[in-house]
Amino acid sequence: MPVDRLLPSVEAQELLALTRDIADKVLDPIVDAHEKAETYPDGVFAQLGAAGLLSLPQPEEWGGGGQPYEVYLQVLEEIAARWAAIGVAVSVHSLSSHALLAFGTDEQKQRWLPGMLSGTQIGAYSLSEPQAGSDAAALRCAAVRDGDGYVLNGSKAWITHGGKADFYTLFARTGEGSKGVSCFLIPGDAEGLSFGKPEEKMGLHAVPTTSAFYDNVRVDADRLIGAEGQGLPIAFSALDSGRLGIAAVAVGIAQAALDEAVRYANERTTFGRKIIDHQGLGFLLADMAAAVAGARATYLDAARRRDLGLPYSAQASVAKLLATDAAMKVTTDAVQVFGGVGYTRDFRVERYMREAKITQIFEGTNQIQRLVIARGLTS
């Protein structure tokens, strides 16, 4: 059911109504078939891009929507409530555009941003490696200066939209230590760039997650974003926003699970009564509703701080931690509401439960979020 929201403008209300209409008409009718068959939804991202939903928080001067982050995240939540894999990919696209937008030169922005923000090109984020996940400073993929360009060699892992994206925001080693990492914008059709077999994941089946292999991939020097050695600050500057994106996706999954559980509880009867009228189950649903509302409030608080230009790193970690843990609990409880049939693939709640798990892992595991929060408490 639609969630009543406090939005900052009439424009934002209309935007959310448009998102719900597109999500209901374009995403909801096909999500089950694509997730079950593990097939990529060709054309879906083009439709979202044409509606302006892939660049909502970006500045209007570069072709973005110029929307506050609190509005963008609520749009993202609505998308994820219909299709979590699409919601994650939209969040990753925004994350991938951030480096160029925040650290690129005007010439680089004029060259590449219009395609990114129009939705005609989809981006992917390449930071993690097989041996460097949470420890980003341990990455080994290397970029060696060669004349008027760089030659890239190495591998990347866990790339959402790997093999499908039009561009990759890549972090590669150009020197030693934490200050020896640089950021590059790599075209998806670069010669020498190849991708592994899509991972056989627990959920998010419709959008591939792959490894990438760089075999003497040559790029011009103007593909360097920011200065050499600035890679990790660029990467980390985007992660707070990315964590809010995943928090919104997690709330979308949780809201969808809650809606399914409430609907079923109002239809299913036992002992002559709707199961929602049994206090034990009614209280379970009440706790689920409270968890969803509380998680939404945390990501909106962090987003509003971001919109005001205030520090929000700790709040982003809190939102990511609480929202994703809530999603895992709410989806698990939704399966419980359905009983035995909830454990089958005849109902969506088992998919929601599988999808919720990954939100506790990517964009920094929840153990990393606790580390970030704890460090913020030290004087």
C-alpha positions as CSV (number, residue, x, y, z in Angstrom):
1,M,0.0,0.0,0.0
2,P,1.3,3.6,-0.7
3,V,3.1,5.1,2.3
4,D,2.0,8.5,3.4
5,R,5.1,10.8,3.2
6,L,6.1,14.2,4.2
7,L,7.7,15.7,1.1
8,P,9.3,19.1,0.8
9,S,7.4,20.3,-2.3
10,V,4.5,19.7,-4.7
11,E,7.0,18.9,-7.3
12,A,8.4,16.1,-5.1
13,Q,4.9,14.8,-4.5
14,E,4.3,14.6,-8.2
15,L,7.6,12.9,-8.8
16,L,6.8,10.2,-6.2
17,A,3.4,9.7,-7.8
18,L,5.1,9.3,-11.2
19,T,7.6,6.8,-9.7
20,R,4.8,4.7,-8.3
21,D,3.0,4.7,-11.6
22,I,6.1,3.6,-13.5
23,A,7.0,1.0,-10.8
24,D,3.5,-0.4,-10.9
25,K,3.2,-0.5,-14.6
26,V,6.7,-1.3,-15.8
27,L,8.5,-3.1,-12.9
28,D,5.9,-5.0,-10.9
29,P,4.4,-7.0,-13.8
30,I,7.7,-8.5,-14.9
31,V,9.8,-8.8,-11.8
32,D,8.8,-12.3,-10.9
33,A,9.5,-13.8,-14.3
34,H,12.9,-12.2,-14.6
35,E,14.0,-13.0,-11.1
36,K,13.0,-16.7,-11.5
37,A,14.6,-17.0,-14.9
38,E,17.6,-14.9,-13.9
39,T,17.3,-12.9,-17.1
40,Y,18.3,-9.3,-17.6
41,P,15.4,-6.8,-18.2
42,D,16.4,-5.1,-21.4
43,G,14.9,-1.7,-21.8
44,V,13.9,-1.1,-18.2
45,F,16.8,1.2,-17.4
46,A,16.1,3.2,-20.6
47,Q,12.5,3.7,-19.5
48,L,13.7,4.9,-16.0
49,G,16.2,7.2,-17.6
50,A,13.7,8.7,-20.0
51,A,11.5,9.5,-17.0
52,G,14.5,11.2,-15.3
53,L,14.7,8.7,-12.5
54,L,18.4,7.9,-12.9
55,S,19.8,11.3,-12.1
56,L,17.4,12.9,-9.6
57,P,20.0,14.2,-7.0
58,Q,22.4,15.5,-9.6
59,P,22.7,19.3,-10.4
60,E,20.4,20.6,-13.1
61,E,23.2,22.4,-14.8
62,W,24.6,19.1,-15.9
63,G,21.3,17.5,-16.8
64,G,20.3,16.1,-13.4
65,G,17.1,16.4,-11.6
66,G,18.3,18.8,-8.9
67,Q,16.2,17.1,-6.3
68,P,17.1,17.0,-2.6
69,Y,18.6,13.7,-1.5
70,E,15.7,13.0,0.8
71,V,13.4,13.0,-2.3
72,Y,15.7,10.8,-4.4
73,L,16.0,8.2,-1.6
74,Q,12.2,8.0,-1.3
75,V,12.0,7.5,-5.1
76,L,14.6,4.8,-4.8
77,E,12.7,3.1,-2.0
78,E,9.6,2.9,-4.2
79,I,11.6,1.3,-7.0
80,A,13.2,-1.2,-4.7
81,A,9.8,-2.1,-3.2
82,R,8.8,-3.4,-6.6
83,W,12.2,-4.7,-7.7
84,A,15.2,-4.7,-5.4
85,A,17.7,-5.6,-8.1
86,I,16.7,-2.5,-10.1
87,G,16.8,-0.4,-7.0
88,V,20.4,-1.5,-6.2
89,A,21.5,-0.9,-9.8
90,V,20.0,2.7,-9.7
91,S,21.8,3.4,-6.5
92,V,25.1,2.0,-7.9
93,H,24.6,4.2,-11.1
94,S,24.4,7.3,-8.9
95,L,27.4,6.1,-6.9
96,S,29.3,5.6,-10.2
97,S,28.5,9.1,-11.4
98,H,29.7,10.8,-8.2
99,A,33.4,10.7,-8.9
100,L,33.2,12.6,-12.2
101,L,30.6,15.0,-10.8
102,A,32.5,15.9,-7.6
103,F,36.2,15.6,-8.8
104,G,36.2,15.9,-12.6
105,T,37.3,18.9,-14.6
106,D,34.7,21.0,-16.4
107,E,36.0,19.6,-19.7
108,Q,35.5,16.0,-18.4
109,K,32.0,16.8,-17.1
110,Q,31.0,18.4,-20.4
111,R,32.2,15.3,-22.3
112,W,30.8,12.5,-20.2
113,L,28.1,13.7,-17.7
114,P,25.3,14.3,-20.2
115,G,25.2,10.7,-21.2
116,M,25.4,9.5,-17.6
117,L,22.7,11.8,-16.3
118,S,20.3,11.4,-19.2
119,G,20.0,7.8,-18.5
120,T,21.3,6.7,-21.9
121,Q,24.4,5.3,-20.2
122,I,24.5,3.1,-17.1
123,G,27.4,3.0,-14.8
124,A,29.1,0.5,-12.5
125,Y,31.4,0.9,-9.5
126,S,34.7,-1.0,-9.4
127,L,36.4,-0.8,-6.0
128,S,36.4,-4.3,-4.5
129,E,38.8,-7.0,-5.5
130,P,38.9,-10.7,-4.5
131,Q,41.3,-9.9,-1.7
132,A,40.2,-6.4,-1.0
133,G,36.6,-5.9,0.1
134,S,36.2,-3.9,3.3
135,D,40.0,-3.2,3.2
136,A,40.0,-1.0,0.1
137,A,43.6,0.1,0.6
138,A,44.7,-3.5,-0.1
139,L,43.7,-3.4,-3.8
140,R,46.2,-4.6,-6.4
141,C,44.7,-3.7,-9.8
142,A,47.4,-1.5,-11.3
143,A,47.5,1.5,-13.6
144,V,50.9,2.3,-15.0
145,R,51.6,5.6,-16.8
146,D,52.7,5.0,-20.4
147,G,53.3,8.0,-22.6
148,D,50.0,9.9,-22.9
149,G,47.9,7.3,-21.2
150,Y,47.8,4.5,-18.6
151,V,47.9,0.7,-19.0
152,L,45.7,-1.2,-16.6
153,N,46.2,-4.8,-15.4
154,G,44.4,-6.7,-12.7
155,S,41.0,-7.9,-11.6
156,K,37.9,-6.5,-9.9
157,A,35.1,-8.3,-8.1
158,W,31.5,-7.9,-7.1
159,I,30.6,-5.5,-9.9
160,T,26.9,-4.7,-10.1
161,H,25.9,-4.5,-13.7
162,G,29.3,-6.0,-14.7
163,G,29.4,-6.7,-18.4
164,K,26.2,-4.6,-19.0
165,A,27.4,-1.2,-17.9
166,D,28.5,1.5,-20.3
167,F,31.2,2.9,-18.0
168,Y,33.1,1.8,-14.9
169,T,34.4,4.0,-12.2
170,L,37.6,2.1,-11.5
171,F,40.0,2.5,-8.6
172,A,43.5,1.2,-9.4
173,R,46.9,1.4,-7.9
174,T,49.3,4.0,-9.3
175,G,51.7,4.0,-6.3
176,E,52.4,2.6,-2.9
177,G,50.2,2.6,0.2
178,S,46.8,4.3,0.8
179,K,47.9,7.4,-1.2
180,G,48.9,5.3,-4.2
181,V,45.3,4.7,-5.5
182,S,43.8,6.6,-8.3
183,C,40.3,6.9,-10.0
184,F,39.6,6.3,-13.7
185,L,36.6,6.4,-15.9
186,I,36.7,3.3,-18.1
187,P,34.4,2.8,-21.1
188,G,32.6,-0.5,-21.1
189,D,33.9,-1.5,-24.5
190,A,37.6,-0.9,-23.7
191,E,39.9,-3.3,-25.6
192,G,41.3,-5.9,-23.2
193,L,38.5,-5.6,-20.6
194,S,36.5,-8.8,-20.1
195,F,34.1,-10.1,-17.5
196,G,33.6,-13.4,-15.6
197,K,30.6,-15.5,-15.4
198,P,27.8,-13.8,-13.4
199,E,27.9,-14.8,-9.8
200,E,25.2,-17.4,-8.7
201,K,23.7,-15.2,-6.0
202,M,21.1,-15.8,-3.3
203,G,19.0,-13.0,-4.7
204,L,19.0,-10.0,-7.1
205,H,19.1,-12.4,-10.0
206,A,18.0,-10.1,-12.8
207,V,21.0,-7.8,-12.7
208,P,24.4,-9.5,-13.1
209,T,27.2,-9.3,-10.5
210,T,30.6,-10.2,-12.1
211,S,34.3,-10.0,-11.9
212,A,36.2,-7.8,-14.4
213,F,39.6,-8.5,-15.8
214,Y,42.0,-5.8,-17.2
215,D,44.5,-7.2,-19.6
216,N,46.7,-4.4,-20.8
217,V,43.7,-2.1,-21.1
218,R,45.0,1.3,-22.4
219,V,43.1,4.5,-21.6
220,D,44.0,8.1,-22.3
221,A,45.3,10.2,-19.5
222,D,42.2,12.3,-19.5
223,R,40.3,9.3,-18.1
224,L,42.0,10.0,-14.8
225,I,39.5,11.6,-12.4
226,G,41.0,13.9,-9.9
227,A,44.8,13.7,-9.2
228,E,47.0,10.7,-9.0
229,G,46.8,9.2,-5.5
230,Q,43.4,10.8,-4.7
231,G,41.5,7.6,-5.4
232,L,40.6,6.5,-1.9
233,P,39.3,9.9,-0.8
234,I,37.2,9.9,-4.0
235,A,35.9,6.4,-3.2
236,F,35.1,7.1,0.4
237,S,33.4,10.4,-0.4
238,A,30.8,8.5,-2.4
239,L,30.3,5.7,0.1
240,D,28.3,7.8,2.6
241,S,25.8,8.6,-0.2
242,G,25.9,5.0,-1.4
243,R,25.1,3.7,2.1
244,L,22.0,5.9,2.2
245,G,21.0,4.4,-1.2
246,I,21.3,0.9,0.2
247,A,19.4,2.0,3.4
248,A,16.5,3.2,1.1
249,V,16.6,0.0,-0.9
250,A,16.4,-2.1,2.3
251,V,13.4,-0.1,3.5
252,G,11.8,-0.7,0.2
253,I,12.3,-4.4,0.5
254,A,11.0,-4.4,4.1
255,Q,7.9,-2.3,3.2
256,A,7.1,-4.7,0.4
257,A,7.4,-7.7,2.8
258,L,5.2,-5.9,5.3
259,D,2.5,-5.1,2.7
260,E,2.5,-8.8,1.6
261,A,2.3,-10.0,5.2
262,V,-0.6,-7.6,6.1
263,R,-2.5,-8.6,3.0
264,Y,-2.2,-12.3,3.7
265,A,-3.0,-11.8,7.3
266,N,-6.3,-10.1,6.4
267,E,-7.2,-12.9,4.0
268,R,-6.1,-16.1,5.8
269,T,-8.4,-17.4,8.5
270,T,-7.7,-19.9,11.3
271,F,-10.1,-21.0,14.1
272,G,-12.8,-18.9,12.5
273,R,-10.9,-15.6,12.6
274,K,-8.6,-13.7,10.3
275,I,-5.1,-14.4,11.5
276,I,-4.4,-10.7,11.9
277,D,-7.0,-10.7,14.6
278,H,-5.0,-13.2,16.7
279,Q,-3.0,-11.0,19.1
280,G,0.2,-12.9,18.8
281,L,0.3,-12.3,15.0
282,G,-1.1,-8.8,15.3
283,F,1.7,-7.8,17.6
284,L,4.3,-9.3,15.2
285,L,2.9,-7.2,12.4
286,A,2.9,-4.1,14.6
287,D,6.6,-4.7,15.4
288,M,7.3,-5.1,11.7
289,A,5.5,-1.8,10.8
290,A,7.4,0.0,13.6
291,A,10.7,-1.3,12.3
292,V,10.0,-0.1,8.8
293,A,8.9,3.3,9.9
294,G,11.9,3.7,12.2
295,A,14.4,2.6,9.5
296,R,12.9,5.1,7.1
297,A,13.2,7.9,9.6
298,T,17.0,7.2,10.1
299,Y,17.8,7.4,6.4
300,L,15.6,10.6,6.0
301,D,17.4,12.2,8.9
302,A,20.8,11.5,7.4
303,A,19.6,12.7,3.9
304,R,18.3,16.0,5.3
305,R,21.7,16.6,7.0
306,R,23.3,16.0,3.6
307,D,20.9,18.4,1.9
308,L,21.8,21.1,4.5
309,G,25.5,20.6,3.9
310,L,26.0,19.2,7.5
311,P,28.3,16.3,8.4
312,Y,26.3,13.1,8.0
313,S,28.8,10.2,7.8
314,A,27.9,8.7,11.2
315,Q,24.2,9.1,10.4
316,A,24.7,7.4,7.1
317,S,26.3,4.4,8.8
318,V,23.5,4.4,11.5
319,A,20.9,4.4,8.7
320,K,22.6,1.7,6.7
321,L,23.0,-0.5,9.8
322,L,19.5,-0.1,11.2
323,A,17.7,-0.2,7.9
324,T,19.4,-3.3,6.6
325,D,19.1,-5.2,9.9
326,A,15.4,-4.2,10.0
327,A,14.9,-5.5,6.5
328,M,16.4,-8.8,7.4
329,K,14.2,-9.1,10.5
330,V,11.0,-7.9,8.8
331,T,11.4,-10.2,5.8
332,T,12.1,-13.1,8.0
333,D,9.0,-12.4,10.1
334,A,7.0,-12.0,6.8
335,V,7.9,-15.6,5.9
336,Q,6.7,-16.6,9.4
337,V,3.4,-14.9,8.9
338,F,2.8,-16.9,5.8
339,G,3.8,-20.2,7.5
340,G,4.8,-23.1,5.4
341,V,3.7,-21.5,2.1
342,G,6.0,-18.6,2.9
343,Y,8.9,-21.0,2.5
344,T,7.9,-21.8,-1.1
345,R,8.5,-19.7,-4.2
346,D,4.8,-19.3,-4.8
347,F,4.9,-16.1,-2.8
348,R,7.2,-13.1,-2.9
349,V,8.2,-13.1,0.7
350,E,10.8,-15.8,0.4
351,R,12.5,-13.6,-2.3
352,Y,12.4,-10.6,-0.1
353,M,14.1,-12.5,2.6
354,R,16.9,-13.6,0.2
355,E,17.3,-10.0,-1.1
356,A,17.4,-8.4,2.3
357,K,20.5,-10.4,3.3
358,I,22.9,-8.7,0.8
359,T,21.9,-5.3,2.1
360,Q,23.7,-6.1,5.3
361,I,26.9,-6.9,3.3
362,F,27.6,-4.5,0.5
363,E,28.5,-0.7,0.7
364,G,30.4,-1.8,3.8
365,T,29.3,-4.7,6.0
366,N,27.3,-3.9,9.0
367,Q,30.4,-4.7,11.1
368,I,32.2,-1.9,9.2
369,Q,29.2,0.4,9.9
370,R,29.6,-0.3,13.7
371,L,33.3,0.5,13.4
372,V,32.5,3.8,11.7
373,I,29.9,4.7,14.3
374,A,32.2,3.7,17.2
375,R,35.1,5.8,15.8
376,G,32.7,8.8,15.7
377,L,32.1,8.4,19.4
378,T,35.8,8.8,20.4
379,S,37.0,12.2,21.5
